[in-house]
Amino acid sequence: MIKKAVDFKTYKHVLGMSFNEFNRWTLALYKAAWQDGYKDKTDEYGENPLVLDEAQLYDLLRTVDGIGDKTANKIVERFYCD
């Protein structure tokens, strides 16, 4: 059976909301989900999960189909040239 994203009680509650109440509820839900995801990534990668060093960028590029050693090296050199 497919797991339901929203239970019936929440569904009925949402049906009774005004537009502004629903807007605040969805924004709070989105913000909480984003913070949970950000926390998971900061636990794994440190304070800024978007920063990659040269080796991490190279490894990431090599996972993409069609990018070989030569292309990955060119991208890393361009990205990190001073």
C-alpha positions in Angstrom: 0.0 0.0 0.0 1.2 3.5 -0.8 2.1 5.6 2.2 0.0 8.7 2.4 1.7 12.1 2.5 -1.1 13.6 4.6 -3.4 11.9 7.0 -7.2 12.5 6.9 -7.1 14.7 10.1 -4.6 17.1 8.5 -6.5 17.0 5.2 -9.7 18.1 7.0 -7.8 20.8 8.9 -6.4 22.2 5.7 -9.8 22.3 4.1 -11.1 24.6 6.8 -8.2 27.0 6.5 -8.4 30.4 4.8 -6.0 31.3 2.1 -3.7 33.2 4.5 -3.7 30.4 7.1 -2.9 27.9 4.4 -0.1 30.1 3.1 1.5 30.4 6.6 1.1 26.7 7.2 2.8 25.7 3.9 5.6 28.3 4.4 6.2 26.9 7.9 6.2 23.3 6.6 8.6 24.2 3.8 11.0 26.1 6.1 11.0 23.2 8.6 11.8 20.7 5.8 14.5 22.9 4.4 16.1 23.3 7.9 16.0 19.5 8.4 17.7 18.9 5.1 20.3 21.6 5.7 21.0 20.2 9.2 21.5 16.7 7.7 24.0 18.1 5.1 25.9 20.3 7.6 26.3 17.3 9.9 27.8 15.3 7.0 29.8 18.1 5.2 30.5 20.8 7.8 29.1 24.3 8.0 28.8 25.1 4.3 27.8 22.0 2.3 28.1 23.9 -1.0 31.8 24.3 -0.8 33.9 21.7 -2.6 37.6 21.4 -2.7 39.4 20.5 -5.9 39.4 16.7 -5.3 35.7 16.6 -4.3 34.7 18.6 -7.4 36.8 16.3 -9.6 35.1 13.2 -8.0 31.7 14.7 -8.5 32.3 15.6 -12.1 33.6 12.0 -12.8 30.2 10.6 -11.7 28.5 12.5 -14.6 28.2 10.4 -17.8 30.1 11.9 -20.7 32.7 13.7 -18.5 36.1 12.0 -18.6 39.4 12.8 -16.9 40.4 15.4 -19.4 37.2 17.4 -19.2 37.0 17.1 -15.5 40.5 18.4 -15.1 39.8 21.3 -17.4 36.7 22.3 -15.4 38.5 22.0 -12.1 41.4 24.1 -13.4 39.1 26.8 -14.7 37.1 26.8 -11.5 40.0 27.1 -9.2 42.4 29.2 -11.3 43.7 32.3 -9.4 
